[in-house]
């Protein structure tokens, strides 16, 4: 029936861009989320997942237990408690007949010496200091090629300055390499909340989250001696064997940490300064301090996660879909998984990030492939808000066998990008420049919590050349900017036979290096476009009136249908729901605060997390939202005060 409809519409002269949008497969048609049946009474606030050589899967929990799951993909798996009494285990691996896990203050080896299926030997491999601060989580381990282990340590926060990451004891904000016999080698620092470690082809990568000195989440290739940006860990660079020589004092002499106090002597939280003419950027700081390691791939905050977690490689050789060898990255806050294609340019990693699969029941923290090539996903959200409604869980992600129509890879070119697809593309849509949009942006590097996107520009697409097999499109892009994130939007591209649209039409490429080589001549490319230019001035988004008190107000309270595109555009829906707590408070709860529209706009631009002490994830400043749009959002929020529930379906 769909194929007949396509043919009929084409016969009527309608363009392929108008076809199949609604009938294109969704994430859930391609990758199914399956709950792992859990015995009653077991609470799986999962901090670690690992596969075992015999096909069993083991999980560790934040409550201090280790469970071995036999027949994990069956309808009735068997759970066997292997160990208990440990301290918030946030990582687990199996090596040489033993489990290794990261507790709060040590790397621990767990061994069953008598063969009864339970650990009877708990051995400290290496212990590191803890101050007792709640935020001193420890993550890992990951096994290095030489058999050593990598672990990472969260920073704490200030006592009065609750927003400022601090390293209260040695090696908080560091990654450590630990040998099996217990020798520790400091590896790198500058980490804030290094929840995700990954060994990919023998190289160490890690993910961090937005926060102070971290404009957005991202993926870093962690070289020995690297400083990735957060200055708290620099406090310990004078200790023996430190591969980082930059001191905290030298850093703060150059870059202001903005410690200020008011007239009453109380600390003032740094806020985003929207009036800055030349804000500091991380790549500019690298010119001063070469040990700074830039993110290989930025994961734009609110779009590709808000609390990035585990990194794994798809090592299934095609048994999990067409993305073999690529990275999968979890996100705790948005309860989803992203995908990253990485390449090396001028000897450095960089690449493109894509959405992959959302809709998990709780925050995605850990992942591991099972023997059947399904992906086991360990979840938790206690103390860490998430989009999923459950507090914990273990689920499997199963590929249905249907090939998704996706951008398989995006590669940097001297004059643009080459996009590779999983299936051949329709030539008519692919040779139309209107099918492509590119814009670039970046983040501030400052002590403020998070950053808005800044320096955003539209990058004109000048030409496109489609390969003869229809699997690649090389696009010529104007004004490429080194170190910037380039967002490619291909919502006009269609698959050749079905005319389906891409499951995920956006890619975010971090262009740390622009390749050298031959550029594509416009004479070799298509330059036609179906876009219609217009000089008609667009009306403003929202009409405003001036009330008697002199403040602006929205002339008409918008409906949810009218405001939803704005909530989506500015990533509000990533953290907020109309009627229920998500990562942040429900909009209805905000409305109960009786803020004026103007006050809500002010809080969008400069949030006050201390007003919502029950939420672990701070809202970043959002000065990029135009005031007209912000007022429209504010008016809708306040309309919920007395409205019936289900305003956000």
C-alpha positions in Angstrom: 0.0 0.0 0.0 2.8 2.4 0.9 4.6 1.7 -2.5 1.3 2.4 -4.4 0.9 5.7 -2.5 4.5 6.7 -3.4 3.9 6.0 -7.0 0.7 7.9 -7.1 2.1 11.0 -5.4 5.1 11.0 -7.8 2.7 10.8 -10.7 1.0 13.9 -9.4 4.3 15.8 -9.6 5.0 16.0 -5.8 8.7 16.0 -4.9 10.4 13.2 -3.1 11.1 15.5 -0.2 7.4 15.4 0.7 7.2 11.6 0.7 7.4 8.9 3.3 8.2 11.2 6.2 5.5 9.7 8.4 6.1 6.1 7.2 9.9 6.0 7.7 10.9 3.6 10.3 11.5 4.9 13.8 14.2 3.8 16.3 11.9 1.3 17.9 11.3 -0.4 14.6 15.0 -1.1 14.2 16.3 -1.7 17.7 14.0 -3.2 20.3 14.3 -2.6 24.1 13.7 -5.8 26.0 13.5 -6.0 29.8 15.6 -8.5 31.5 13.4 -10.4 33.9 14.6 -9.9 37.5 13.6 -11.9 40.6 11.5 -10.1 43.1 13.4 -8.2 45.7 16.6 -7.5 43.7 17.2 -3.8 43.2 19.5 -3.3 40.2 20.9 0.3 40.6 23.6 -0.8 38.2 27.1 0.6 38.2 28.8 -2.0 36.2 28.1 -4.6 33.4 30.5 -7.1 32.0 30.2 -10.2 29.8 32.0 -13.5 30.8 33.6 -16.0 28.5 30.9 -18.6 29.1 28.1 -16.3 28.0 27.0 -15.2 31.5 26.6 -11.5 32.2 27.7 -10.0 35.5 26.4 -6.7 37.0 27.5 -4.6 40.0 25.2 -2.3 41.9 25.5 1.0 43.6 24.2 -0.8 46.7 27.4 -2.9 46.8 26.4 -6.3 45.3 27.8 -8.3 42.4 25.4 -10.6 40.6 26.2 -13.3 38.0 23.3 -13.8 35.5 23.1 -17.2 33.9 21.2 -17.5 30.5 20.9 -13.7 30.5 19.0 -13.5 27.2 16.4 -16.2 28.1 12.9 -15.4 29.4 13.9 -16.6 32.9 17.5 -15.8 33.6 19.0 -17.1 36.8 20.6 -14.5 39.2 23.4 -15.6 41.6 24.8 -13.2 44.1 28.6 -13.4 43.8 29.6 -10.7 46.3 28.1 -8.1 48.6 29.1 -5.5 51.2 31.0 -3.3 48.8 30.9 0.5 48.5 29.0 1.9 45.5 30.6 -0.1 42.7 30.7 2.0 39.5 32.5 -0.4 37.1 33.2 -4.1 36.7 35.4 -6.3 34.5 36.2 -10.0 34.4 39.9 -11.0 33.9 41.8 -14.1 34.5 39.1 -15.8 36.6 38.4 -12.9 38.9 36.2 -9.8 38.9 37.8 -6.4 39.3 35.6 -3.4 40.4 36.0 0.2 41.4 34.7 1.0 44.8 34.7 4.6 46.3 38.2 4.3 47.4 39.9 1.3 45.9 40.3 -1.1 43.0 39.2 -4.5 44.4 39.7 -8.1 43.1 36.9 -10.6 43.8 37.7 -14.3 43.5 35.9 -17.5 44.0 38.7 -19.8 45.3 36.6 -22.8 46.3 34.3 -23.1 43.3 31.0 -22.6 45.1 29.9 -19.7 42.8 30.5 -17.0 45.4 33.5 -14.7 46.1 35.4 -15.7 49.2 38.5 -13.6 48.6 38.2 -9.8 48.6 41.6 -8.3 47.7 42.6 -4.6 47.6 44.7 -4.0 44.5 45.2 -0.3 45.2 43.5 2.2 47.4 43.3 6.0 46.9 42.3 8.7 49.3 38.7 9.9 49.8 37.6 12.9 51.9 34.0 11.6 52.4 32.4 14.1 50.1 29.3 12.6 48.5 30.4 13.4 44.9 33.7 11.5 45.1 32.6 8.7 42.8 35.2 6.4 41.3 34.7 4.7 37.9 36.2 1.8 36.2 38.2 -0.3 35.6 39.0 -0.7 32.0 41.8 -3.2 31.0 44.8 -1.7 29.1 46.6 -3.7 26.4 49.4 -4.5 28.9 46.9 -6.0 31.5 46.9 -2.9 33.7 43.7 -1.2 34.8 42.5 2.4 34.2 40.2 4.0 36.8 38.9 7.6 37.1 38.0 9.7 40.1 35.3 12.4 40.4 36.0 15.8 41.9 34.1 16.9 45.0 32.3 20.3 45.3 33.1 23.2 47.5 31.4 23.5 50.9 30.2 27.1 50.6 30.8 27.3 46.8 28.6 24.2 46.1 29.0 24.8 42.3 32.8 24.7 42.2 34.5 21.4 41.5 37.4 20.7 44.0 40.0 18.1 44.4 40.1 17.7 48.2 42.4 14.7 48.3 45.1 13.5 45.8 44.0 12.2 42.4 40.5 13.4 42.5 39.9 14.7 38.9 42.5 12.2 37.6 42.7 9.0 35.6 45.1 6.5 37.2 46.7 3.4 35.7 47.1 0.5 38.1 49.1 -2.6 37.6 47.8 -6.0 38.7 50.3 -6.1 41.5 49.1 -2.7 42.9 51.5 -0.1 41.5 49.7 3.2 40.6 50.8 5.5 37.8 49.1 8.9 37.5 48.0 9.1 33.9 46.2 12.4 33.2 44.1 15.1 34.9 41.6 17.8 34.1 38.6 15.5 34.6 35.5 16.8 36.3 33.0 13.9 36.3 34.7 11.1 34.3 31.9 8.5 34.4 32.7 6.8 31.0 36.0 5.1 30.3 36.6 3.1 27.1 39.4 1.1 25.6 39.0 1.4 21.8 41.6 -0.4 19.7 44.1 -0.1 22.5 43.5 3.6 23.0 42.0 5.1 26.2 39.0 7.4 25.8 36.7 9.0 28.4 33.5 11.0 28.6 32.8 14.0 30.8 29.7 16.1 31.5 28.9 19.7 31.3 29.8 21.7 34.4 32.2 24.4 35.7 35.0 24.7 33.1 33.2 22.2 30.9 31.0 24.0 28.4 29.4 20.7 27.2 29.9 17.0 27.4 32.3 15.3 25.1 34.7 12.4 24.3 38.4 12.8 24.9 41.3 10.6 23.7 43.3 10.5 26.9 47.1 10.5 26.3 49.5 10.1 29.2 50.3 13.6 30.6 47.2 15.2 29.2 45.2 18.0 30.9 41.7 18.0 29.6 40.5 21.3 31.0 39.1 21.2 34.6 41.7 22.8 36.9 40.8 21.1 40.2 43.2 18.1 39.7 46.2 20.4 38.9 46.5 20.8 42.7 48.5 17.5 42.8 50.9 17.9 39.8 53.8 18.4 42.2 53.4 14.9 43.6 56.0 12.3 42.5 55.5 10.7 39.1 53.0 13.3 37.9 53.1 13.3 34.1 51.4 16.8 34.1 53.7 19.7 35.1 51.2 22.6 34.8 50.4 23.9 38.3 47.1 25.2 39.6 48.8 28.4 40.6 50.1 29.0 37.1 46.7 28.2 35.6 44.8 30.7 37.8 47.4 33.4 37.2 46.3 33.2 33.5 42.6 32.4 33.8 40.4 33.9 36.4 38.4 31.4 38.5 36.0 34.2 39.4 36.0 33.9 43.2 33.9 36.8 44.3 32.1 37.8 47.5 29.2 40.2 48.2 29.0 42.9 50.8 28.0 40.4 53.4 31.0 38.2 52.7 29.0 35.4 51.0 30.4 33.7 47.9 28.9 34.8 44.6 28.2 32.0 42.0 29.8 32.9 38.6 27.1 33.4 36.0 27.3 33.5 32.2 28.2 37.0 30.9 26.3 37.4 27.7 27.9 40.8 27.1 31.5 39.3 26.7 33.1 40.6 23.5 35.8 37.9 23.3 35.1 35.0 25.6 37.9 32.5 26.1 37.7 29.3 24.1 39.4 26.0 25.0 41.4 25.8 21.8 42.8 29.3 22.5 43.8 28.2 26.0 45.7 25.3 24.4 48.0 27.9 22.7 49.0 29.0 26.2 49.2 25.6 27.8 50.0 22.9 25.1 49.3 20.1 27.5 45.6 20.8 27.1 43.9 17.9 25.2 40.8 19.0 23.2 37.7 16.8 23.0 37.9 14.4 20.0 34.2 14.8 19.7 31.9 17.3 21.5 28.5 15.9 22.5 26.3 19.0 22.4 24.6 19.4 25.8 20.9 18.8 25.8 21.0 17.4 22.3 23.4 14.4 22.6 23.0 13.8 26.3 23.4 15.8 29.5 25.3 13.2 31.7 27.5 11.1 29.3 28.5 7.7 30.6 29.9 4.4 29.3 31.9 4.2 26.0 32.0 0.8 24.2 32.9 -0.3 20.7 30.5 -2.3 18.5 32.7 -5.3 18.2 29.9 -7.6 16.8 31.2 -7.5 13.2 27.8 -6.5 11.8 25.6 -8.7 14.1 24.3 -5.5 15.8 23.7 -3.5 12.6 25.8 -1.6 10.1 28.0 0.3 12.6 30.7 -2.2 13.4 33.7 -0.7 15.0 32.0 2.5 16.0 31.5 3.9 19.5 28.3 3.7 21.5 28.0 6.1 24.3 25.4 6.0 27.1 23.7 9.0 28.7 22.4 8.8 32.2 20.3 12.0 32.2 18.5 11.5 28.9 18.2 7.7 29.3 19.6 7.0 25.8 22.5 5.9 23.7 24.5 7.9 21.1 26.7 6.7 18.3 30.2 8.2 17.3 32.2 7.7 14.2 35.8 8.5 14.8 38.7 9.1 12.3 42.2 10.4 12.6 43.3 13.6 10.8 46.8 14.8 11.2 47.4 12.2 13.8 44.5 13.3 16.1 41.1 11.7 16.6 38.0 13.6 15.6 34.6 12.7 14.2 30.9 12.8 14.2 28.3 12.1 16.8 24.7 11.0 16.2 21.6 10.0 18.2 21.0 6.3 18.2 18.4 4.9 20.6 16.3 6.6 23.4 13.5 5.4 25.6 15.2 3.4 28.2 13.4 3.0 31.5 16.1 4.7 33.6 19.5 6.5 33.2 21.9 4.6 31.0 25.1 4.1 32.9 26.8 0.9 31.7 26.7 -1.3 28.6 28.2 -4.6 27.4 27.5 -6.9 24.5 26.2 -10.4 25.3 27.1 -13.6 23.6 24.0 -13.3 21.4 25.2 -9.8 20.3 22.4 -8.0 22.0 23.5 -5.0 24.1 22.9 -5.3 27.9 22.2 -1.8 29.3 22.6 -1.1 33.1 20.5 1.7 34.5 20.2 3.9 37.6 18.9 7.4 38.5 19.0 7.6 42.3 20.4 11.1 43.0 20.9 11.7 39.3 17.8 12.7 37.5 16.9 10.9 34.3 14.3 11.0 31.6 13.3 7.4 32.3 10.7 7.0 35.0 12.1 3.9 36.8 14.8 4.3 39.4 16.9 1.3 38.2 16.9 -1.5 35.7 18.6 -3.9 33.3 17.4 -4.0 29.7 18.7 -5.4 26.4 18.8 -3.6 23.1 18.2 -6.1 20.2 18.7 -5.3 16.5 15.7 -6.5 14.5 17.8 -7.2 11.5 16.4 -4.4 9.5 19.0 -2.0 8.1 18.4 1.5 9.3 18.6 4.3 6.8 21.3 6.4 8.5 24.4 8.4 8.0 26.9 5.6 8.6 29.9 8.0 8.7 30.9 11.6 8.2 34.5 12.3 7.2 36.2 15.7 7.0 37.4 16.9 3.6 39.6 19.9 2.7 36.5 21.7 1.5 33.7 20.2 3.4 32.5 16.7 4.3 31.9 13.3 2.8 28.8 11.6 4.2 28.5 7.8 3.9 25.1 6.2 4.1 23.9 2.7 5.1 21.7 2.4 2.0 21.8 4.0 -1.5 20.3 7.5 -1.6 17.8 8.9 -4.0 19.7 11.0 -6.6 17.1 13.7 -7.0 17.0 14.5 -3.3 20.8 14.0 -2.9 21.8 16.3 -5.7 19.6 19.1 -4.4 21.5 21.6 -2.2 18.3 22.3 -0.3 18.6 18.8 1.2 21.6 19.9 3.2 22.1 22.5 6.0 25.3 23.1 7.9 26.0 25.5 10.8 28.9 25.7 13.2 29.2 26.8 16.8 31.4 26.4 19.9 31.3 26.8 23.7 33.0 29.1 26.2 35.8 28.0 28.4 35.1 29.5 31.8 34.4 28.8 35.5 30.7 29.2 35.0 28.6 26.0 35.1 28.2 25.1 31.4 28.0 27.4 28.4 25.6 28.5 25.8 26.4 27.8 22.2 28.3 30.8 20.8 29.7 32.2 17.6 27.0 30.3 15.6 27.0 30.8 11.9 25.3 29.2 8.9 27.8 27.5 6.6 26.6 27.7 3.0 26.6 24.4 1.0 28.0 25.2 -2.4 27.9 21.9 -4.2 27.4 18.1 -3.8 28.8 15.1 -5.7 27.0 11.8 -5.2 29.0 8.6 -5.7 28.0 6.2 -8.5 26.8 3.6 -6.1 24.7 6.2 -4.2 26.3 5.4 -0.8 28.3 8.6 -0.5 27.7 12.4 -0.9 30.6 14.8 -0.9 29.4 18.3 0.0 31.4 21.5 -0.5 30.9 23.7 2.6 31.8 27.3 2.8 33.8 28.8 5.8 34.9 25.7 7.6 36.1 26.6 11.1 38.8 24.6 12.8 38.0 23.4 16.3 34.3 24.2 15.9 31.3 21.8 16.0 29.7 21.6 12.6 26.1 20.4 12.6 25.0 18.7 9.4 21.3 18.5 8.9 20.2 16.3 6.0 16.4 16.3 6.4 15.8 16.4 2.6 17.8 13.2 1.8 15.7 10.1 0.8 16.5 6.5 0.4 16.6 5.3 -3.2 14.0 2.6 -3.3 11.6 3.4 -0.4 12.0 7.1 -0.4 12.3 6.9 3.4 13.9 9.8 5.3 16.9 9.3 7.6 16.1 8.0 11.0 18.4 10.6 12.5 19.0 13.5 10.1 21.6 15.4 12.3 25.3 14.8 12.7 27.7 16.8 14.9 31.2 16.8 13.6 34.1 18.2 15.7 36.6 19.7 13.2 39.8 19.8 15.2 41.8 19.5 12.0 40.9 20.3 8.4 42.5 17.7 6.1 44.9 18.8 3.4 44.5 17.4 -0.1 42.6 18.0 -3.3 39.5 20.1 -3.2 36.4 19.2 -5.3 35.8 21.5 -8.2 32.3 23.0 -8.5 32.4 21.9 -12.1 32.3 18.3 -10.8 29.4 18.9 -8.4 25.7 19.6 -8.6 24.8 23.1 -7.7 21.1 23.0 -8.3 18.7 23.8 -5.5 14.9 23.7 -5.0 15.1 26.3 -2.2 13.1 29.4 -2.9 14.8 32.6 -1.7 12.7 35.4 -0.3 13.3 38.9 0.8 10.0 39.1 2.7 10.8 40.0 6.3 9.6 37.3 8.7 7.4 38.4 11.5 8.8 38.2 15.0 8.2 34.9 16.8 6.1 36.4 19.6 4.0 39.6 19.8 4.8 41.6 23.0 2.9 44.3 24.7 3.9 46.7 27.4 1.9 46.4 30.6 1.2 49.3 33.0 4.1 48.3 35.2 6.4 48.8 32.3 7.3 45.1 31.8 6.8 43.2 28.5 4.1 40.6 28.3 2.9 38.1 25.7 -0.2 39.3 24.0 -1.7 35.8 23.8 -0.9 32.8 25.9 0.4 30.0 23.5 -0.9 26.5 23.4 1.4 23.5 24.0 1.3 22.8 20.2 2.6 26.3 19.5 5.3 26.2 22.1 6.5 22.6 21.6 8.8 23.5 18.6 10.5 26.1 20.8 10.9 23.6 23.7 12.4 21.2 21.3 14.7 23.7 19.5 16.2 25.0 22.7 16.5 21.4 24.2 14.2 22.2 27.0 12.4 18.9 26.6 15.6 17.0 27.3 15.3 17.9 31.0 11.7 19.0 31.7 8.2 17.6 31.4 5.0 19.5 31.9 3.5 17.4 34.6 6.2 15.2 36.2 9.7 15.6 37.5 12.4 14.6 35.0 16.0 15.7 35.1 14.7 19.1 36.2 11.4 20.1 37.8 8.1 19.8 36.1 6.9 23.0 34.4 3.8 22.8 36.5 5.9 23.0 39.6 7.7 26.0 38.2 4.4 27.7 37.6 3.5 27.1 41.3 6.4 29.4 42.3 4.3 32.4 41.0 7.2 33.8 39.0 6.4 36.6 36.6 7.0 35.9 32.9 10.0 38.3 33.1 11.4 36.4 36.1 11.2 33.1 34.2 13.0 34.6 31.3 15.7 35.9 33.7 16.0 32.3 35.1 16.4 30.9 31.6 19.3 33.2 31.0 20.8 32.8 34.5 19.4 29.8 36.4 19.5 29.5 40.2 20.0 25.8 41.0 20.0 26.6 44.7 16.3 27.3 44.3 15.8 23.6 43.5 18.0 21.7 46.0 16.5 18.3 45.3 17.9 18.2 41.8 21.5 16.9 41.2 21.9 18.3 37.6 22.3 22.0 37.3 20.5 23.9 34.5 23.1 25.7 32.3 22.6 29.3 31.3 20.6 29.7 28.0 21.2 33.2 26.8 21.0 32.0 23.2 17.2 31.9 23.5 15.7 35.1 21.9 13.7 37.1 24.4 10.5 36.8 22.3 10.8 33.0 22.4 11.7 33.0 26.1 8.6 35.1 26.9 6.4 32.7 24.9 7.8 29.7 26.8 7.4 31.6 30.1 3.7 32.5 29.3 3.0 28.9 28.5 4.6 27.7 31.8 2.6 30.1 33.8 -0.6 29.0 32.0 -0.1 25.5 33.6 -0.8 26.8 37.1 -4.5 26.1 37.0 -4.7 24.1 33.8 -5.6 20.3 33.9 -2.8 17.8 33.6 -1.5 16.3 30.4 -0.5 19.6 28.8 2.6 17.9 27.6 1.4 14.7 25.9 
